[in-house]
Amino acid sequence: MTKIVLQLYVAGRTPRSERAIAILRRICDHELADYECELTIVDVLADPALAEEQKILATPTLIKEQPLPQRRVIGDLAADLAEVLNALNLPPS
């Protein structure tokens, strides 16, 4: 598998944003440990133009850019990690 490219869109440094970041880092470090993960965190309050360009309507929003097809998970990432990986079409390590 090629490199996994993920973008997480959050709104500020709220507890909800911090939890989404922590969960996503845990997913990259543990569930996707066998793959190279590139993670970008975008604060939509600091970069509203990028959020508009990506058509971000709610936060947190996680976008898997690579490998194709692009996938999105909108909302709480605290659900079952297997469900999040399945929604992104990514296999656990």
C-alpha positions as semicolon CSV with decimal commas, in nm:
position;residue;x (nm);y (nm);z (nm)
1;M;0,000;0,000;0,000
2;T;0,120;0,351;-0,073
3;K;0,152;0,622;0,187
4;I;-0,169;0,706;0,374
5;V;-0,241;1,080;0,362
6;L;-0,494;1,208;0,616
7;Q;-0,625;1,558;0,686
8;L;-0,817;1,633;1,004
9;Y;-1,022;1,953;1,013
10;V;-1,100;2,088;1,361
11;A;-1,241;2,415;1,496
12;G;-1,003;2,563;1,753
13;R;-0,841;2,397;2,052
14;T;-1,159;2,264;2,211
15;P;-1,186;1,940;2,410
16;R;-1,368;1,785;2,113
17;S;-1,088;1,886;1,875
18;E;-0,818;1,763;2,114
19;R;-0,997;1,428;2,150
20;A;-1,024;1,389;1,771
21;I;-0,652;1,465;1,732
22;A;-0,558;1,216;2,005
23;I;-0,777;0,942;1,855
24;L;-0,636;0,998;1,507
25;R;-0,278;0,990;1,634
26;R;-0,356;0,664;1,815
27;I;-0,503;0,521;1,494
28;C;-0,188;0,617;1,299
29;D;0,050;0,492;1,570
30;H;-0,125;0,164;1,647
31;E;-0,386;0,060;1,392
32;L;-0,188;0,178;1,088
33;A;0,161;0,120;1,233
34;D;0,265;-0,094;0,934
35;Y;0,202;0,194;0,692
36;E;0,357;0,534;0,639
37;C;0,101;0,791;0,756
38;E;0,111;1,160;0,674
39;L;-0,122;1,352;0,903
40;T;-0,215;1,718;0,862
41;I;-0,431;1,895;1,118
42;V;-0,613;2,203;0,990
43;D;-0,784;2,451;1,222
44;V;-1,074;2,589;1,020
45;L;-1,077;2,903;1,236
46;A;-0,715;2,974;1,141
47;D;-0,750;2,873;0,775
48;P;-1,112;2,926;0,666
49;A;-1,016;2,946;0,297
50;L;-0,878;2,592;0,298
51;A;-1,186;2,471;0,484
52;E;-1,408;2,635;0,223
53;E;-1,199;2,490;-0,060
54;Q;-1,240;2,141;0,086
55;K;-1,612;2,205;0,152
56;I;-1,584;2,139;0,525
57;L;-1,930;2,186;0,674
58;A;-1,877;2,034;1,019
59;T;-1,588;1,953;1,249
60;P;-1,417;1,733;1,315
61;T;-1,391;1,607;0,958
62;L;-1,129;1,351;0,861
63;I;-1,035;1,319;0,493
64;K;-0,831;1,032;0,355
65;E;-0,659;1,180;0,048
66;Q;-0,444;0,878;-0,039
67;P;-0,474;0,601;-0,131
68;L;-0,769;0,671;-0,357
69;P;-1,064;0,680;-0,345
70;Q;-1,090;0,981;-0,119
71;R;-1,304;0,915;0,188
72;R;-1,448;1,135;0,465
73;V;-1,553;1,073;0,822
74;I;-1,750;1,356;0,975
75;G;-1,806;1,389;1,346
76;D;-1,684;1,200;1,648
77;L;-1,396;0,962;1,584
78;A;-1,448;0,793;1,920
79;A;-1,671;0,530;1,764
80;D;-1,541;0,178;1,718
81;L;-1,196;0,213;1,557
82;A;-1,275;-0,074;1,322
83;E;-1,575;0,125;1,196
84;V;-1,359;0,435;1,138
85;L;-1,100;0,230;0,947
86;N;-1,375;0,064;0,746
87;A;-1,532;0,401;0,661
88;L;-1,191;0,518;0,537
89;N;-1,143;0,191;0,348
90;L;-0,818;0,125;0,540
91;P;-0,706;-0,211;0,677
92;P;-0,577;-0,229;1,035
93;S;-0,218;-0,347;1,074
